[in-house]
Amino acid sequence: MIDIAPNASGLPGIEQLRVIVGAVMVVGLILAVLALIVAAVAWGYGANSSNPHLASRGKLGVLVACGAAVICGAAVTLVNFFWGVGQSV
């Protein structure tokens, strides 16, 4: 029987790594907001200039930016969920 659990103090620099990962999550969320703004502008411009291709690309960009924000925000919860699923197998 092998029983291994995560060890938060096993390697030096774990706290710095947590800080770096948190900073990368913030950068991802900021970029998602920027992408949402750009896509919304493209959507609005395409809709007002009778350009259906640009409007549809803007809509897709808005959906992708929202999906990226959801994934960035839920990354820790998703990993913890699948960690629990893996531990129950």
N, C-alpha and C positions, 0 to 999 in steps of 0.2 A: 504494500500500500504506500503510494507516494502522495504526500500532501504538501504542496508548495503554494504559498500565498505571496502576494506582492509585498515587497520590502521597500518602504519609502526611505529608509536610511542606509540602504545597501551600497549606494554609489555616491561619491562626492559630486556636488553640483546639481542635485535633484531639485532643490529649491530654485536655483537659477533657471533650470530647464522649465519649471512651472511658470516662472515669470515670463520667459521667452514665449512659451506656448500661449499664455494669456495675451501677450502683446500681438502675436500673430493673429489671434482671434479678433482682436480689436481692429487690426488692419483689414482683415477680411470683411468685417462688418462695415467699415468705412468705405471700402471699395464697392460693396454691395449697394450702399446708399448712392454712391456716385453713379454706378451703373443704372440704378433705378431712375435717377434724375435724367440721365442722358437718354435712356430708352423712352421715358415719358415725353421728353421734348421731341424726340423723333416721331413718336406716335401722334402727338398733337400736330406737329408740322405736316406729317403725312395725311392726317385726316382733314386738315384745313386747306391743303393744297391739292386735294383730289388725287393723291398718290396712294393707291391701295397697297402697293408693295411696301412702301416705307411705313405705312400705318401698321401693316401686319408684322413687319420686323420689329417695330416699336412695341407692339403688344407682346410678342415673344420675348423681347428683351426685358420687359417688366416682369413677366412670369419667371424668367431665369434669375433675375436679380432677387426677386422675392424668395425663390427656392434656395438660392445661395445664402441668403440671410437666415432662413430657417435652418439650414444645415449647419452654418457657423454657430448659431445660437444653441442648437440642440446636440452639438457634437459630443459634449461630455456625457449628456444623458443617454445618447445612443450607444456610446462605448460602454458605459456602465450597464445598460440593459443587456447588451450582447455578452458582456463579461459574465453577468449573472446567468444568462442562458447557457453559456459554455461551461460554467461551474456545475450546472444541474445535469449535464449530460453524463 
